[in-house]
Amino acid sequence: MKCPVISQPDPVAFIKANLPISAVPCIPEIRLHTAGPASGLWRLAGPGEADPAPYWAYPWAGGAVLARHLLDQPETVGGRRVLDLGAGSGLVAIAAAKAGAVAVTAVDIDANAIAATGLNAAINDVNIVAVAADIIDEPPPETDLLVVGDLFYEPALALRVMAFLSRCQASGIEVLIGDPERAYLPQGELSRIATHAVADFGAGTGGGAVPAGVFTLRHQLKAGIMPGGQAATA
């Protein structure tokens, strides 16, 4: 007897039906489709172990701190091209667009995240190019600012991400990282430029506020690139 084949639902229809829209804690300017206890995310997840976990369904502290920082410091992105790496549901990309970026691209390996980003961009009335891809082994992209939230949660991934960010910085791209100092964040290679208290759905906080940092690469500052793209002066 054959087991019945269970087809996965259309992600756009599923997100609309099961993930209610709400303001992001600590970032009331932005509203997102966010998962709750009754969302049934397992129905949208792929059947294999290689399928990405649905991290995109929740606002995590690294993305939240970057979004808060960009909205509070719009000169960081004003008139610039921004790429959000590991974009999740688009929180940081949306903040960049709201803060005045001339073009915003959101990249994530999870097609469901890209579907959510498209829906969330429309909710917040911004234009974002959303792409499902793994680019961290590729050459640096065509952008002015690369923003990275919450990508230092696994040791192997952290190494790949840092190698990519270093290549991007060497090509003249400014890099900003948002993270609540998780275990694999290479703090010895980073400089903190800001701290904000934001909600975090990881680390057993249950969504409570935690202090999270905005970081740049140490050699980025040594090279004379200040946050916002200005050249450092003596």
Order of alpha helices (4+ residues) and beta strands (2+ residues): alpha-beta-beta-alpha-beta-alpha-beta-alpha-beta-beta-alpha-beta-beta-beta-alpha
